[in-house]
Amino acid sequence: MLERSAIEVAGRRLPEGEEELALLSDSVILVCLHRGTRLELAMSEDALTGFLAWLEAAPPGQRVNVA
């Protein structure tokens, strides 16, 4: 479970090496920190837009860090 207030987006990148074979061609990898643990989430550009919108739509007063 990812807690929205604990997610920090550190960057994004394109799939590399074997990742390119395992993921769909339009995938992007979002690099995040969740409570200090590094996570890499692979998703389409459309899903990335939705995920970032969800992060930015945090209730007033919550810290949001979207790179």
Distance bins in CASP14 RR format, pairs under 12 A and 6 or more apart:
PFRMAT RR
TARGET T0000
AUTHOR 0000-0000-0000
RMODE 2
METHOD distances of the structure
MODEL  1
1 7 0 0 0 0 0 1 0 0 0 0 0
1 34 0 0 0 0 1 0 0 0 0 0 0
1 35 0 0 0 0 0 1 0 0 0 0 0
2 8 0 0 0 0 0 1 0 0 0 0 0
2 9 0 0 0 0 0 1 0 0 0 0 0
2 30 0 0 0 0 0 1 0 0 0 0 0
2 32 0 0 0 0 1 0 0 0 0 0 0
2 33 0 0 0 0 0 1 0 0 0 0 0
2 34 1 0 1 0 0 0 0 0 0 0 0
2 35 0 0 0 0 1 0 0 0 0 0 0
2 37 0 0 0 0 0 1 0 0 0 0 0
2 39 0 0 0 0 1 0 0 0 0 0 0
2 41 0 0 0 0 1 0 0 0 0 0 0
2 51 0 0 0 0 1 0 0 0 0 0 0
2 54 0 0 0 0 0 1 0 0 0 0 0
2 55 0 0 0 0 1 0 0 0 0 0 0
3 32 0 0 0 0 0 1 0 0 0 0 0
3 34 1 0 0 1 0 0 0 0 0 0 0
3 35 1 0 0 1 0 0 0 0 0 0 0
3 36 0 0 0 0 0 1 0 0 0 0 0
3 37 0 0 0 0 0 1 0 0 0 0 0
3 55 0 0 0 0 0 1 0 0 0 0 0
3 58 0 0 0 0 0 1 0 0 0 0 0
3 62 0 0 0 0 0 1 0 0 0 0 0
3 63 0 0 0 0 0 1 0 0 0 0 0
4 32 0 0 0 0 0 1 0 0 0 0 0
4 34 0 0 0 0 1 0 0 0 0 0 0
4 51 0 0 0 0 0 1 0 0 0 0 0
4 52 0 0 0 0 0 1 0 0 0 0 0
4 53 0 0 0 0 0 1 0 0 0 0 0
4 54 1 0 0 1 0 0 0 0 0 0 0
4 55 1 0 0 1 0 0 0 0 0 0 0
4 56 0 0 0 0 1 0 0 0 0 0 0
4 57 0 0 0 0 1 0 0 0 0 0 0
4 58 1 0 1 0 0 0 0 0 0 0 0
4 59 0 0 0 0 1 0 0 0 0 0 0
4 62 1 0 0 1 0 0 0 0 0 0 0
4 63 0 0 0 0 0 1 0 0 0 0 0
4 64 0 0 0 0 1 0 0 0 0 0 0
4 65 0 0 0 0 0 1 0 0 0 0 0
4 66 0 0 0 0 0 1 0 0 0 0 0
5 34 0 0 0 0 0 1 0 0 0 0 0
5 35 0 0 0 0 0 1 0 0 0 0 0
5 55 0 0 0 0 1 0 0 0 0 0 0
5 58 1 0 0 1 0 0 0 0 0 0 0
5 59 0 0 0 0 1 0 0 0 0 0 0
5 61 0 0 0 0 1 0 0 0 0 0 0
5 62 1 0 1 0 0 0 0 0 0 0 0
5 63 1 0 0 1 0 0 0 0 0 0 0
5 64 0 0 0 0 1 0 0 0 0 0 0
5 65 0 0 0 0 0 1 0 0 0 0 0
6 32 0 0 0 0 1 0 0 0 0 0 0
6 33 0 0 0 0 1 0 0 0 0 0 0
6 34 1 0 1 0 0 0 0 0 0 0 0
6 35 1 0 1 0 0 0 0 0 0 0 0
6 36 0 0 0 0 1 0 0 0 0 0 0
6 37 0 0 0 0 1 0 0 0 0 0 0
6 39 0 0 0 0 0 1 0 0 0 0 0
6 55 0 0 0 0 0 1 0 0 0 0 0
6 58 0 0 0 0 0 1 0 0 0 0 0
6 62 0 0 0 0 0 1 0 0 0 0 0
6 63 0 0 0 0 1 0 0 0 0 0 0
6 64 0 0 0 0 0 1 0 0 0 0 0
6 65 0 0 0 0 0 1 0 0 0 0 0
7 30 0 0 0 0 1 0 0 0 0 0 0
7 31 0 0 0 0 0 1 0 0 0 0 0
7 32 1 0 1 0 0 0 0 0 0 0 0
7 33 1 0 0 1 0 0 0 0 0 0 0
7 34 1 0 1 0 0 0 0 0 0 0 0
7 35 0 0 0 0 1 0 0 0 0 0 0
7 36 0 0 0 0 0 1 0 0 0 0 0
7 37 0 0 0 0 0 1 0 0 0 0 0
7 38 0 0 0 0 0 1 0 0 0 0 0
7 39 0 0 0 0 1 0 0 0 0 0 0
7 41 0 0 0 0 1 0 0 0 0 0 0
7 51 0 0 0 0 1 0 0 0 0 0 0
7 52 0 0 0 0 0 1 0 0 0 0 0
7 54 0 0 0 0 1 0 0 0 0 0 0
7 55 1 0 0 1 0 0 0 0 0 0 0
7 56 0 0 0 0 0 1 0 0 0 0 0
7 58 0 0 0 0 1 0 0 0 0 0 0
7 62 0 0 0 0 0 1 0 0 0 0 0
7 63 0 0 0 0 0 1 0 0 0 0 0
7 64 0 0 0 0 1 0 0 0 0 0 0
7 65 1 0 0 1 0 0 0 0 0 0 0
7 66 0 0 0 0 1 0 0 0 0 0 0
7 67 0 0 0 0 0 1 0 0 0 0 0
8 30 0 0 0 0 0 1 0 0 0 0 0
8 31 0 0 0 0 1 0 0 0 0 0 0
8 32 1 0 0 1 0 0 0 0 0 0 0
8 33 1 0 1 0 0 0 0 0 0 0 0
8 34 1 0 0 1 0 0 0 0 0 0 0
8 35 0 0 0 0 1 0 0 0 0 0 0
8 36 0 0 0 0 1 0 0 0 0 0 0
8 37 0 0 0 0 0 1 0 0 0 0 0
8 38 0 0 0 0 0 1 0 0 0 0 0
8 39 0 0 0 0 0 1 0 0 0 0 0
8 55 0 0 0 0 1 0 0 0 0 0 0
8 63 0 0 0 0 1 0 0 0 0 0 0
8 64 0 0 0 0 1 0 0 0 0 0 0
8 65 1 0 1 0 0 0 0 0 0 0 0
8 66 0 0 0 0 1 0 0 0 0 0 0
8 67 0 0 0 0 1 0 0 0 0 0 0
9 28 0 0 0 0 0 1 0 0 0 0 0
9 29 0 0 0 0 0 1 0 0 0 0 0
9 30 1 0 0 1 0 0 0 0 0 0 0
9 31 1 0 0 1 0 0 0 0 0 0 0
9 32 1 0 1 0 0 0 0 0 0 0 0
9 33 0 0 0 0 1 0 0 0 0 0 0
9 34 0 0 0 0 0 1 0 0 0 0 0
9 38 0 0 0 0 0 1 0 0 0 0 0
9 39 0 0 0 0 0 1 0 0 0 0 0
9 40 0 0 0 0 0 1 0 0 0 0 0
9 41 0 0 0 0 1 0 0 0 0 0 0
9 48 0 0 0 0 0 1 0 0 0 0 0
9 51 0 0 0 0 1 0 0 0 0 0 0
9 52 1 0 0 1 0 0 0 0 0 0 0
9 54 0 0 0 0 0 1 0 0 0 0 0
9 55 1 0 0 1 0 0 0 0 0 0 0
9 56 0 0 0 0 0 1 0 0 0 0 0
9 64 0 0 0 0 1 0 0 0 0 0 0
9 65 1 0 0 1 0 0 0 0 0 0 0
9 66 1 0 1 0 0 0 0 0 0 0 0
9 67 1 0 1 0 0 0 0 0 0 0 0
10 29 0 0 0 0 0 1 0 0 0 0 0
10 30 0 0 0 0 1 0 0 0 0 0 0
10 31 1 0 1 0 0 0 0 0 0 0 0
10 32 1 0 0 1 0 0 0 0 0 0 0
10 33 1 0 1 0 0 0 0 0 0 0 0
10 34 0 0 0 0 0 1 0 0 0 0 0
10 36 0 0 0 0 0 1 0 0 0 0 0
10 37 0 0 0 0 0 1 0 0 0 0 0
10 38 1 0 0 1 0 0 0 0 0 0 0
10 39 0 0 0 0 1 0 0 0 0 0 0
10 40 0 0 0 0 1 0 0 0 0 0 0
10 41 0 0 0 0 0 1 0 0 0 0 0
10 65 0 0 0 0 1 0 0 0 0 0 0
10 66 0 0 0 0 0 1 0 0 0 0 0
10 67 1 0 0 1 0 0 0 0 0 0 0
11 28 0 0 0 0 1 0 0 0 0 0 0
11 29 0 0 0 0 1 0 0 0 0 0 0
11 30 1 0 0 1 0 0 0 0 0 0 0
11 31 1 0 1 0 0 0 0 0 0 0 0
11 32 1 0 0 1 0 0 0 0 0 0 0
11 33 0 0 0 0 0 1 0 0 0 0 0
11 38 0 0 0 0 0 1 0 0 0 0 0
11 39 0 0 0 0 0 1 0 0 0 0 0
11 40 0 0 0 0 1 0 0 0 0 0 0
11 41 0 0 0 0 0 1 0 0 0 0 0
11 48 0 0 0 0 0 1 0 0 0 0 0
11 52 0 0 0 0 0 1 0 0 0 0 0
11 65 0 0 0 0 0 1 0 0 0 0 0
11 66 0 0 0 0 1 0 0 0 0 0 0
11 67 1 0 1 0 0 0 0 0 0 0 0
12 27 0 0 0 0 0 1 0 0 0 0 0
12 28 1 0 1 0 0 0 0 0 0 0 0
12 29 1 0 0 1 0 0 0 0 0 0 0
12 30 1 0 1 0 0 0 0 0 0 0 0
12 31 1 0 0 1 0 0 0 0 0 0 0
12 32 0 0 0 0 1 0 0 0 0 0 0
12 40 0 0 0 0 1 0 0 0 0 0 0
12 41 0 0 0 0 1 0 0 0 0 0 0
12 42 0 0 0 0 0 1 0 0 0 0 0
12 43 0 0 0 0 1 0 0 0 0 0 0
12 45 0 0 0 0 0 1 0 0 0 0 0
12 48 1 0 0 1 0 0 0 0 0 0 0
12 49 0 0 0 0 0 1 0 0 0 0 0
12 51 0 0 0 0 0 1 0 0 0 0 0
12 52 0 0 0 0 1 0 0 0 0 0 0
12 66 0 0 0 0 0 1 0 0 0 0 0
12 67 1 0 0 1 0 0 0 0 0 0 0
13 19 0 0 0 0 1 0 0 0 0 0 0
13 20 0 0 0 0 0 1 0 0 0 0 0
13 23 0 0 0 0 0 1 0 0 0 0 0
13 27 0 0 0 0 0 1 0 0 0 0 0
13 28 1 0 0 1 0 0 0 0 0 0 0
13 29 1 0 1 0 0 0 0 0 0 0 0
13 30 0 0 0 0 1 0 0 0 0 0 0
13 31 1 0 0 1 0 0 0 0 0 0 0
13 40 0 0 0 0 1 0 0 0 0 0 0
13 41 0 0 0 0 0 1 0 0 0 0 0
13 42 0 0 0 0 0 1 0 0 0 0 0
13 48 0 0 0 0 0 1 0 0 0 0 0
13 67 0 0 0 0 0 1 0 0 0 0 0
14 20 0 0 0 0 1 0 0 0 0 0 0
14 23 0 0 0 0 1 0 0 0 0 0 0
14 25 0 0 0 0 0 1 0 0 0 0 0
14 26 0 0 0 0 0 1 0 0 0 0 0
14 27 0 0 0 0 1 0 0 0 0 0 0
14 28 1 0 0 1 0 0 0 0 0 0 0
14 29 1 0 0 1 0 0 0 0 0 0 0
14 30 0 0 0 0 0 1 0 0 0 0 0
14 31 0 0 0 0 0 1 0 0 0 0 0
14 40 0 0 0 0 0 1 0 0 0 0 0
14 42 0 0 0 0 0 1 0 0 0 0 0
14 45 0 0 0 0 0 1 0 0 0 0 0
14 48 0 0 0 0 0 1 0 0 0 0 0
15 21 0 0 0 0 1 0 0 0 0 0 0
15 22 1 0 0 1 0 0 0 0 0 0 0
15 23 1 0 1 0 0 0 0 0 0 0 0
15 24 0 0 0 0 1 0 0 0 0 0 0
15 25 0 0 0 0 1 0 0 0 0 0 0
15 26 0 0 0 0 0 1 0 0 0 0 0
15 27 1 0 1 0 0 0 0 0 0 0 0
15 28 1 0 0 1 0 0 0 0 0 0 0
15 29 1 0 0 1 0 0 0 0 0 0 0
15 30 0 0 0 0 0 1 0 0 0 0 0
15 40 0 0 0 0 0 1 0 0 0 0 0
15 42 1 0 0 1 0 0 0 0 0 0 0
15 43 0 0 0 0 0 1 0 0 0 0 0
15 44 0 0 0 0 0 1 0 0 0 0 0
16 22 0 0 0 0 0 1 0 0 0 0 0
16 23 0 0 0 0 0 1 0 0 0 0 0
16 27 0 0 0 0 0 1 0 0 0 0 0
16 28 0 0 0 0 0 1 0 0 0 0 0
16 29 0 0 0 0 1 0 0 0 0 0 0
16 40 0 0 0 0 0 1 0 0 0 0 0
16 42 0 0 0 0 0 1 0 0 0 0 0
17 23 0 0 0 0 0 1 0 0 0 0 0
17 29 0 0 0 0 0 1 0 0 0 0 0
19 25 0 0 0 0 0 1 0 0 0 0 0
19 27 0 0 0 0 1 0 0 0 0 0 0
19 28 0 0 0 0 0 1 0 0 0 0 0
19 29 1 0 0 1 0 0 0 0 0 0 0
19 40 0 0 0 0 1 0 0 0 0 0 0
19 42 1 0 0 1 0 0 0 0 0 0 0
20 26 0 0 0 0 0 1 0 0 0 0 0
20 27 0 0 0 0 1 0 0 0 0 0 0
20 28 0 0 0 0 0 1 0 0 0 0 0
20 29 0 0 0 0 0 1 0 0 0 0 0
20 42 0 0 0 0 0 1 0 0 0 0 0
21 27 0 0 0 0 0 1 0 0 0 0 0
22 29 0 0 0 0 0 1 0 0 0 0 0
22 42 0 0 0 0 1 0 0 0 0 0 0
23 29 0 0 0 0 1 0 0 0 0 0 0
23 40 0 0 0 0 0 1 0 0 0 0 0
23 41 0 0 0 0 0 1 0 0 0 0 0
23 42 1 0 1 0 0 0 0 0 0 0 0
23 43 0 0 0 0 1 0 0 0 0 0 0
23 44 0 0 0 0 1 0 0 0 0 0 0
23 47 0 0 0 0 0 1 0 0 0 0 0
24 42 0 0 0 0 1 0 0 0 0 0 0
24 43 0 0 0 0 1 0 0 0 0 0 0
24 44 1 0 0 1 0 0 0 0 0 0 0
24 45 0 0 0 0 0 1 0 0 0 0 0
24 46 0 0 0 0 0 1 0 0 0 0 0
24 47 0 0 0 0 0 1 0 0 0 0 0
25 44 0 0 0 0 1 0 0 0 0 0 0
25 45 0 0 0 0 0 1 0 0 0 0 0
26 42 0 0 0 0 0 1 0 0 0 0 0
26 43 0 0 0 0 1 0 0 0 0 0 0
26 44 1 0 1 0 0 0 0 0 0 0 0
26 45 1 0 1 0 0 0 0 0 0 0 0
26 46 0 0 0 0 1 0 0 0 0 0 0
26 47 0 0 0 0 1 0 0 0 0 0 0
26 48 0 0 0 0 1 0 0 0 0 0 0
26 49 0 0 0 0 0 1 0 0 0 0 0
27 40 0 0 0 0 0 1 0 0 0 0 0
27 41 0 0 0 0 0 1 0 0 0 0 0
27 42 1 0 1 0 0 0 0 0 0 0 0
27 43 1 0 0 1 0 0 0 0 0 0 0
27 44 1 0 0 1 0 0 0 0 0 0 0
27 45 0 0 0 0 1 0 0 0 0 0 0
27 46 0 0 0 0 0 1 0 0 0 0 0
27 47 0 0 0 0 1 0 0 0 0 0 0
27 48 0 0 0 0 1 0 0 0 0 0 0
28 40 0 0 0 0 0 1 0 0 0 0 0
28 41 0 0 0 0 1 0 0 0 0 0 0
28 42 1 0 0 1 0 0 0 0 0 0 0
28 43 1 0 0 1 0 0 0 0 0 0 0
28 44 1 0 0 1 0 0 0 0 0 0 0
28 45 1 0 0 1 0 0 0 0 0 0 0
28 46 0 0 0 0 0 1 0 0 0 0 0
28 47 0 0 0 0 1 0 0 0 0 0 0
28 48 1 0 1 0 0 0 0 0 0 0 0
28 49 0 0 0 0 0 1 0 0 0 0 0
28 51 0 0 0 0 0 1 0 0 0 0 0
28 52 0 0 0 0 0 1 0 0 0 0 0
29 38 0 0 0 0 0 1 0 0 0 0 0
29 39 0 0 0 0 0 1 0 0 0 0 0
29 40 1 0 1 0 0 0 0 0 0 0 0
29 41 1 0 0 1 0 0 0 0 0 0 0
29 42 1 0 1 0 0 0 0 0 0 0 0
29 43 0 0 0 0 1 0 0 0 0 0 0
29 44 0 0 0 0 0 1 0 0 0 0 0
29 45 0 0 0 0 0 1 0 0 0 0 0
29 47 0 0 0 0 0 1 0 0 0 0 0
29 48 0 0 0 0 1 0 0 0 0 0 0
30 38 0 0 0 0 0 1 0 0 0 0 0
30 39 0 0 0 0 1 0 0 0 0 0 0
30 40 1 0 0 1 0 0 0 0 0 0 0
30 41 1 0 1 0 0 0 0 0 0 0 0
30 42 1 0 0 1 0 0 0 0 0 0 0
30 43 1 0 0 1 0 0 0 0 0 0 0
30 44 0 0 0 0 0 1 0 0 0 0 0
30 45 0 0 0 0 0 1 0 0 0 0 0
30 47 0 0 0 0 1 0 0 0 0 0 0
30 48 1 0 0 1 0 0 0 0 0 0 0
30 49 0 0 0 0 0 1 0 0 0 0 0
30 50 0 0 0 0 0 1 0 0 0 0 0
30 51 1 0 0 1 0 0 0 0 0 0 0
30 52 0 0 0 0 1 0 0 0 0 0 0
30 55 0 0 0 0 0 1 0 0 0 0 0
30 66 0 0 0 0 1 0 0 0 0 0 0
30 67 0 0 0 0 1 0 0 0 0 0 0
31 37 0 0 0 0 0 1 0 0 0 0 0
31 38 1 0 0 1 0 0 0 0 0 0 0
31 39 1 0 0 1 0 0 0 0 0 0 0
31 40 1 0 1 0 0 0 0 0 0 0 0
31 41 0 0 0 0 1 0 0 0 0 0 0
31 42 0 0 0 0 0 1 0 0 0 0 0
31 48 0 0 0 0 0 1 0 0 0 0 0
31 67 0 0 0 0 1 0 0 0 0 0 0
32 38 1 0 0 1 0 0 0 0 0 0 0
32 39 1 0 1 0 0 0 0 0 0 0 0
32 40 1 0 0 1 0 0 0 0 0 0 0
32 41 1 0 0 1 0 0 0 0 0 0 0
32 42 0 0 0 0 0 1 0 0 0 0 0
32 43 0 0 0 0 0 1 0 0 0 0 0
32 48 0 0 0 0 0 1 0 0 0 0 0
32 51 0 0 0 0 1 0 0 0 0 0 0
32 52 0 0 0 0 0 1 0 0 0 0 0
32 55 0 0 0 0 1 0 0 0 0 0 0
32 65 0 0 0 0 1 0 0 0 0 0 0
32 66 0 0 0 0 1 0 0 0 0 0 0
32 67 0 0 0 0 1 0 0 0 0 0 0
33 39 1 0 0 1 0 0 0 0 0 0 0
33 40 0 0 0 0 0 1 0 0 0 0 0
33 41 0 0 0 0 0 1 0 0 0 0 0
33 65 0 0 0 0 1 0 0 0 0 0 0
33 67 0 0 0 0 0 1 0 0 0 0 0
34 40 0 0 0 0 0 1 0 0 0 0 0
34 41 0 0 0 0 1 0 0 0 0 0 0
34 55 0 0 0 0 0 1 0 0 0 0 0
34 65 0 0 0 0 0 1 0 0 0 0 0
39 51 0 0 0 0 0 1 0 0 0 0 0
41 47 0 0 0 0 1 0 0 0 0 0 0
41 48 0 0 0 0 1 0 0 0 0 0 0
41 51 1 0 0 1 0 0 0 0 0 0 0
41 52 0 0 0 0 0 1 0 0 0 0 0
41 55 0 0 0 0 0 1 0 0 0 0 0
42 48 0 0 0 0 1 0 0 0 0 0 0
42 51 0 0 0 0 0 1 0 0 0 0 0
43 49 0 0 0 0 1 0 0 0 0 0 0
43 50 0 0 0 0 1 0 0 0 0 0 0
43 51 1 0 0 1 0 0 0 0 0 0 0
43 52 0 0 0 0 0 1 0 0 0 0 0
43 54 0 0 0 0 0 1 0 0 0 0 0
44 50 0 0 0 0 0 1 0 0 0 0 0
44 51 0 0 0 0 0 1 0 0 0 0 0
45 51 0 0 0 0 0 1 0 0 0 0 0
45 52 0 0 0 0 0 1 0 0 0 0 0
46 52 0 0 0 0 0 1 0 0 0 0 0
46 53 0 0 0 0 0 1 0 0 0 0 0
47 53 0 0 0 0 0 1 0 0 0 0 0
47 54 0 0 0 0 0 1 0 0 0 0 0
48 54 0 0 0 0 0 1 0 0 0 0 0
48 55 0 0 0 0 0 1 0 0 0 0 0
48 66 0 0 0 0 0 1 0 0 0 0 0
48 67 0 0 0 0 0 1 0 0 0 0 0
49 55 0 0 0 0 0 1 0 0 0 0 0
49 56 0 0 0 0 0 1 0 0 0 0 0
49 66 0 0 0 0 0 1 0 0 0 0 0
50 56 0 0 0 0 1 0 0 0 0 0 0
50 57 0 0 0 0 1 0 0 0 0 0 0
50 66 0 0 0 0 0 1 0 0 0 0 0
51 57 0 0 0 0 0 1 0 0 0 0 0
51 66 0 0 0 0 1 0 0 0 0 0 0
52 58 0 0 0 0 0 1 0 0 0 0 0
52 64 0 0 0 0 1 0 0 0 0 0 0
52 65 0 0 0 0 0 1 0 0 0 0 0
52 66 1 0 1 0 0 0 0 0 0 0 0
52 67 0 0 0 0 1 0 0 0 0 0 0
53 64 0 0 0 0 0 1 0 0 0 0 0
53 66 0 0 0 0 1 0 0 0 0 0 0
54 64 0 0 0 0 0 1 0 0 0 0 0
54 66 0 0 0 0 0 1 0 0 0 0 0
55 62 0 0 0 0 1 0 0 0 0 0 0
55 63 0 0 0 0 0 1 0 0 0 0 0
55 64 1 0 1 0 0 0 0 0 0 0 0
55 65 0 0 0 0 1 0 0 0 0 0 0
55 66 1 0 1 0 0 0 0 0 0 0 0
55 67 0 0 0 0 0 1 0 0 0 0 0
56 62 0 0 0 0 0 1 0 0 0 0 0
56 63 0 0 0 0 0 1 0 0 0 0 0
56 64 1 0 1 0 0 0 0 0 0 0 0
56 65 0 0 0 0 0 1 0 0 0 0 0
56 66 1 0 1 0 0 0 0 0 0 0 0
56 67 0 0 0 0 0 1 0 0 0 0 0
57 64 0 0 0 0 1 0 0 0 0 0 0
57 66 0 0 0 0 0 1 0 0 0 0 0
58 64 1 0 1 0 0 0 0 0 0 0 0
58 65 0 0 0 0 0 1 0 0 0 0 0
58 66 0 0 0 0 1 0 0 0 0 0 0
END
